[in-house]
Amino acid sequence: MIVANEAGTTRDAIDTPVDNAYGKFIFTDTAGLRKRSNITDGLERYMVVRALAAVERSRVALILVDATVGFTEQDSKVAGYAHDQGKACIIVVNKWDAVEGKETNTMELQRRGYAECFSFMGYAPIIFISAQTGYNVNKLMQLIRDVDAQNGARVPTGVLNEMLARATARMQPPSDKGRRLKIFYLTQASTRPPTFVAFVNSKQLFHFSYQRYLINQIRENFGLEHTPIRLVIRERGNGSVGAKRRVRGRLMMTILIVLAAAAQAYLLGSIDTGILVSKCLYHDDVRNYGSGAAGMTNMLRTFGKKAAALTAVGDVLKGVVAVCLGRWLFGFLPADAAVSPYLGVYMTAILAVIGHTKPIYFGFKGGKGVLVAGGAILAIQPILLPFLTIVFLLCLIPTGMVSLGSITMAAAYPVLTLIYGLLKGFAAGDLAVCVVGALIMGGMVIYMHRANIQRIRAGKEYRFGQKHKKN
């Protein structure tokens, strides 16, 4: 390999494998590109063909700029071709150690200058390095991995349309002569680069400024700041041959996915951790003791801390896994399905709680569903858990009654959900689904505590740490 400072030294695209702490890389050094009118001899034409081919087979394009020379037209040509190919790009300013007269803000000023020169690819991060001294080379390796991951990222359709609902609620789509743009749904068609398809009622109404707003929302919500994003606009037709068959097919797929999500949630919830722990470790059934429930509190009173801890972890995990599996399954719904993603997660959460309280494997006699509901909340709205925990402790500490804390927490959950949705700017339909789902979950937990409520009113409720005798 011949290396020199003179331009035009590199004639062919040369692959150099590198294996370090950041992974395995293959760096390809290419010849520079000039205007077609300036390319005269056959050798330079061959060099250009090889360089373009190297860009096409790459996953990340490093646009190398000489810090001592600054931005050149050749840099723009190379960057433009990589951008058109949809490659993840990084602007690498090399020879930073050779720049004279550097001051505190020199790097920031130059960064702004390069950002203006490469304004057509504002997503590309700019990094200053020195190949000779090793300055920022390790940071460059990590940056390569990051932009490559973003370029190959895939966003589930359900999650994507949740974002779309929030984005359109925050900024209304444009309208013209009384007709407003409707974005029916978004779906990701491919990766490298991430390509999204928006199905709309009219292409003409989808102004480029609103397209840019939507692309920025995708970047912010899914961490795709450093990759090109393509948005394809398609008008949804009013009908065609086979349309009814496609509608029936989508409806059937929707029904099957909803049933699969519901079944996995209920069956997973029916795996009652308390019953399994008591039977496997103690060869007994916790439901024969105390309140007759199979929850953590009765396990603690009956078999001790170890049994209670195992039960708590298992019950919380059931809620988390059921909701996550449900969300994953709903991601396979047809993009124009009428089922809201929020409806999907709350449906699976509610059925997981029902499975815990009425387990099919154990004669439909289980626990009260507090921890399973907590696991579901952890998967749906984790930010609410600290507040619900505070509500629980404010009731438990002065009274010693776990049941009172659970009941109050269940009653507070819909209220906190409403406040959270209003603060986050949820669309009216999504907010209604969330609040109704929270009301059902909270109401189920309170209903399962109806015997506890009677004991509380009679002043005979069990206190935390109080031992039970066998029934």
Order of alpha helices (4+ residues) and beta strands (2+ residues): beta-beta-alpha-beta-alpha-beta-alpha-beta-alpha-alpha-beta-beta-beta-beta-alpha-beta-alpha-alpha-alpha-alpha-alpha-alpha-alpha-alpha-alpha-alpha
